[in-house]
Amino acid sequence: MQLRKLHELAKTIRSKNAGVDRITFDIIFRDRSTYDAVRRSGALSREAVLALYGLPESRLTDFVEFDPAYAIKFTIARLRPSGSPGDSDIFGAQQYAPLLDVDVPMPDNEPRDPVV
């Protein structure tokens, strides 16, 4: 097993508003084998996301492994509506950063995508 950072494996890691009271996250992979290996690793499970963001289970409203797009998607409830006093990220676009350095245990025989 080798540890790889999620940003080395994913094609896209992003967050954005999903209405005024939710933020959605997309982690999209280039190929099926990498997507499957990350899913099998458990590094991006529902429980792993809750721990990474320090969230109670009630704030993680959706968690989906979307096979047709080689994507893992999840949505969290905001503490306050987008744009309201005290909101630090009106577009929800700055919330993905903790995902970048998630360690993913990958089998040694998994193909390595070139870092682009």
N, C-alpha and C positions, 0 to 999 in steps of 0.2 A: 504494500500500500504506500502511496505517496500522497502528501497533502498538497492540494492546489488551492489557490485563492479563487473565490467565485468569479471575480472580475476577469480571471484568465480563461474561464470556461464558458461564460455567457456572452452572447452577441449583444444583448441589451439588458441593462438593469435600470429601471426607472420608477419614479413615483409621480402621481398626479392626482388632482382632485377628482372625486367621484361624487359630485354634488357638493353642497355646502358643508355637509357634516361627515364626510368620509374621504379617506385617501386610499387609492389603489396602487398596488405595486405589481410590476411585470418583470419577470426574469425569463428571458427568451434565449434558447440555445440554437446553435447552428445546425446540429445534427441529432438524430435519434439516439445514437449510442451515448453521447455526452449527457443528454437529457435524462436518459434512463439511469446512467451511473450516478448522477446527482440525486435523483429520486431515491434510488436504492441506498444511498449513503445516509440518508436521514438528516443531512445538514440543513435542509430547507423544509423540514416537517412543520406541521402546525405548532407543535411544542417548541421547536427550535426558534421559530419566529417570535413566539410569545416571550421566550427567554431573552432573545437578542434585543428586543425592544422594551423589555421590562413591562409587559402588558398583562392585565388580567384577561382571562379567557373571554369575558364578555365584550371586550373591545375588538376582537378579531372576528369580524362579521362574515367573512368568506375566505375560504382557502381551497384553491382548485389546481389540480394538475391537468393541464389541457393538452392532451396528446397530439391533436392535429397540428398545433403550432409549436410543439416542443417547448411549452411554456409552463411556468409555475406562477400563479397569480394569487394575490391575497389582498384583502381590504380591511382597513381598520377604521373604527369610529374616532372622529376627532374629539378632543376634550371641549373645544369651543368651535363655533361655526367659522368657516373661512372668512377672513376680512373683519372679524369682530375684534374689539379691544383685547389685546393680549395675544392675538394670533401671530405667531412668528414666521409663518410660511403661507401666505395667502393662496398660492397655487399648488401647494403640496409637493412641489418639485424638488425640494431639498431633503426629503426624508429617506431616500434610498441609500445614503452613504454608509450606514452600518452594514449593509449587505456586501459591499465591495470586498471586504477582507475576511469574509466567512471562510473558514478552512473546510475544505471538502476532501474527505478521504477517497482517493480514486485508485482502482486496481492498477497495478503496474503495466498491464497490457492494454489499457485504454489508450486510444489515439489522442495525441496532443494537437489541438487546433493551433495554428500559428497565431500569435498575438498580433492583432492588426491595429 
